[in-house]
Amino acid sequence: MGLDWTDRMILETMINNFNGGPVGLESVAASTGEDAKTIEDVYEPYLLQIGFLHRTYRGRMVTELAIEHLLKTDLN
């Protein structure tokens, strides 16, 4: 799916630390050590486009599609 190390770290942090969300951008940034603006401008658009992330009024949420993909790639 074209995920790089940081994409995976963001998704895995949201899953492991926040049960997949909803979680605020600042919380994700603090947990990953990435800048919130960088996450929002660089990583989030692609994750939204491929359906791995949803933005809601309560925060960001990891989708089932992302969880299935991460589980499948971790098994290989």
N, C-alpha and C positions, 0 to 999 in steps of 0.2 A: 504493500500500500504506500510505500515511499516514506515511511516514518523514520525520522532520525532519532538519535539518542535522546535529545531534549523532548521531542514529542512523546516518546515512551515514558520518560521521567514524569512529565506533567500528568499524563493519564494514570500511570501507576500510583503517583502520589495522591491524586484525587480518589482513586479506588481504595487504596490502603489506609489513608489517613482520614478520609472524609466519606467513606462508604459510597463513593461515586457521586456525591453531591446531593443537594445543591451546596455550592461553596463559592464564596466571594473571590474575586480576582486577587485581592491583596493577600488573602490567606494562602492561595495557591503559590503566589510569588514568594511569600515568606517561607513556605515549606520546601520549595524547590531551590531557593537561592537565586532565582531568575528575577529580573526586573519586571514589574507588572506591565509596563508599557511595551516591553519587548514581547512578552507573552501575548498581549492583546493585538499587537501589530504584526508580529512575525509568525507565531505558532498557531494562534487561535483561528485565523481565517481558513487555513488548510484543514484543521481538525473539524471545523464547522462544515466545510465544503464536502468532505468525505463522509460526513454523518457520524463522526466519533464523539462529537461534543454538541450540546445544546445550551443555549443561553436562555434562562428564564428570569422572571422578575425576582426570584429568590437567589439566583446565582447560577454558576455553571454546573452542568451535569454530564457525566460520562454516559454514553449510550450502551445498550446491550451489544450492538454491533462491535463497538470498540472492545468490550470485555471479551467477546467471543474471539476476536482477532488476536488479542494479546494472549489469551489462553492457548490458542492454536499455535502461535509462533513460539511460545515458551516451551511447548511440548516437542517441537522439532529440533 
